[in-house]
Amino acid sequence: MTNRLYYGDNLDILRSREYFPDACVDLIYLDPPFNSNRNYNVLFRSESGADSQAQITAFEDTWHWGETAEETYRDLITDAPEKVSTAIEALLNLIDRNQMMAYLVMMTARLVELHRVLKATGSLYLHCDPTASHYLKIVLDAIFDNRNFRNEIIWHYRRWTAGSKHFQRMHDVILRYTKSQDFVFNLQYEPYGDWIKKDYGYVDEETGKRWRWHTVKGNRYKVFLEDENRGVKLNDVWIIPYLGSTAKERLGYPTQKPLALLERIIRASSNEGDIVLDPFCGCGTAIAAAHKLNRQWIGIDITHLSIALQKYRLGDMFELESGKDYEVIGEPTTEAGARELAQDSANEGCYQFEWWALSLVGAKPVGGQAGSKRGKKGADKGIDGIINFFEQGANGKARARKVVVQVKSGAVKAGDIRDLAGTIEREQAAIGVFVTLESPTQPMRKEALAAGYYESDFWQRSYRRLQILSIRDLFAGERVDMPPQHGTFKQAARARTSDGKQQSDLI
């Protein structure tokens, strides 16, 4: 199975035996959308409008109880294994039909499929909010069997949180389950602290090993520290720094997790060459960690914004190219497919098309809300995307410049090009790019020509100031004509694989 990214609803994709036959994955990590620092809803509110005493905040796209949740609940009652249907029925009686129950129903359906695709020796790590972990543990016990519960891992970090009537909330919960009693597990170690010098206060003159006294029934024995460099066995409380807004690793994705966290999970529960699956892959930290550690990987996400971000990250970190080094399944491959995406009103098609089209030219979306199907309109000032690059100024220092990108999936006219020309002037941009699903008209091309050229002294080249690229052009391989040093999202640092080689050395 090759490295893949899937665009779409992970439940539909996981249920496809063509994509996911039984027992095909070695390790699953999932961090489903639940909690957000930006948008909050009361989750324990009955859909009838009645409030309950317990309240919880949730991600803006948390599933509501409606027709889909009701249908999924009925499917679980009639088709799921008996323990699963019993558990979900009991939870409904406890919680009632509300957003929390909808979340649990939709998660249960996905966890049933994830259990099916996991190999007998495989493991699943579910990253969840402390306010939902106890419910999810009941679901996981029913699906995986409580005997296959291995750990409740506490990821502890320092992060200032508001509130004066509770203790500071500084941890996440990660539930670890295995498919069977025979599973892959590689012991992990962390460095000894200064306490080891006190506990093992003596040093053997011949071997140089540290040792301490141990008394058994009045007899004293030397106990040696076997491997001082290896460290102490890792416990279930992991102290890994939270990614703050100024962290070097931060890419601008609100729920991004540290690479070190995912590397620890992947090292512990898989071996080189194994397949790692992240069905809610977001900005792709699990995917990046898996590739860095020489594992195969599969990612699924329901927004083109996330798929685009992962493309940029894989390119920046490992010099990987979509279609060459990995597959992207679910993206349009024809003009008809692009039109279908744009017209998919039920899935916020205009935004999905915009994000996908921006990824074709390597532009960072403006106003896109990571993790959401919906973008922001009204504040973009006619700019859908930005491409940054650097020129050398007259003083010899690097000077930041930008390309502004506008995407249209509907009817287009010459006035759109004049508007973009005005945006280029207002933003003092070097170049403007107009990406269109419909073929540009001759008056549009004339307006673009009238915008003139951007002269690059450093590259000693002229570039069209206003460029029109149709989806047909992009499918044919045309790209933005601009100076070559440019970025997209905040650029991920170049990574080396576990054998110390950069990806470019391996291709």
Buried (B, 14 or more C-beta within 10 A) or exposed (E): EEBBBBBBBBBBBBBEEEBBEEBBBBBBBBBBBBBBEEBBBBBBBBBEEEEBEEBBBBBBBBBBBEEEBEEBBEBBBEEBEEEBBEBBEEBBEEBBBBBBBBBBBBBBBBBBBBBBBBBEBBBBBBBBBEBBBEBBBBBBBBBBBEEBBBBEBBBEBEEEEEEEEEEEEBBBBBBBBBBBEEBBEEEBEBEBEEEBEEEBEEEEEEEEBBBBEEEEEEEEEEEBBEEBEEBEEBEEEBEBEBBEEEEEBBBEBBBBBBBBBBBBBBBBBBBEEBBBBBBBBBBBBBBBBBBBBBBBBBBBBBBBBBBBBBBBBBBBBBBBEBEEBBBBBBBBEEBEBBBEBBBEEEBBBBBBBBBBBBBBBBBBBBBBBBBBBBBEEEEBEBBBBBBBBBBBEEEEEEEEBBBBBBBBBEEBBBEBBBBBBEBBEEBEBBBBBBBBBBEBBEEBEEBBBEBEEBEBEEBEEEBBBBBBBBBBBBBEEBEBBBBEBBBBBBBBEEBEBBEEEBBEEEE
